[in-house]
């Protein structure tokens, strides 16, 4: 396994991060623990979870904590082998204080996460979503406190734009608090809204750890035009978590499949390799239900996308529109 630096943290992490959002249901505790152990044996040293994850049973405001509990059990005698990331912000109850990035919520939730994870520290504590109701100064001061207390080593952000990351870096510099070292964004061939933020992350040593790089399984090649979703696929088990199928989507999927066949690799590996080749990419968060999916993701790290394919893929799945520069003509 060839490890990569996580932003400016100095941490070396595997290019595949084990995602745990499926832990609880459909992946039960025993199977989830087995997957964690096997993933570590295969060289994965980066595990990503969140205080709200509990698999498909998750609804807005439910208590969560299931995935953290499972991960805690799985890592009980392997804690020093992994970089452990978890998150805070999403609702974990009905009260207004059960969500967000206030000091009260962060300082309460970090202790709850530590207890469930059965650890004394969290390597990477991630703010899960922006919180428009809390000043960033307050949030960063609270996160700095968790670092000074030894409960957290580094902090990251999820679902934040480059502009928001920039403001967080500026405030951290101004008030002398811990700086963001990672950015977790939704990113895949089919979803490139954050494409133009990647150069900012590279310039400011923020490691990008995208989630949904296979876009909920759409980029695995398992879905075929005019055919029902395969049994045990996400589209069959949790259809509201997958995009609607239409001809335009299948046009893109079939074009991607064709390029993958040109270099004789599975579509899933091809899609992951493309993502990992993008600017600032450090480690892709891959959620799985079986260890074979972990092995497939690891195999993608050895795939090289031909140079001419990148331009073809940009035509199939265009990045966001760029305003032309009237001065430089670009």
Secondary structure, DSSP 8 states (H G I E B T S, - for coil): ---EE-TTS--EE-SEEEE-TTBTTTB-HHHHHHHHHHHHHTT--EEE--TT--GGG--TT----HHHHHHHHHTTTTGGG-EEEEEE-S--SSSGGGSSS-HHHHHHHHHHHHHHHT-S-EEEEEE-S--TTS-HHHHHHHHHHHHHTTSEEEEEEES--HHHHHHHHHHHHHHT---EEEEE-B-BTTB-TTGGGHHHHHHTT-EE--B-TTGGGGGGT---TTS---TTSHHHH-GGGS----HHHHHHHHHHHHHHHHTT--HHHHHHHHHHTSTTB--EEEE-SSHHHHHHHHHHTT----HHHHHHHHHHS--------TTTT-
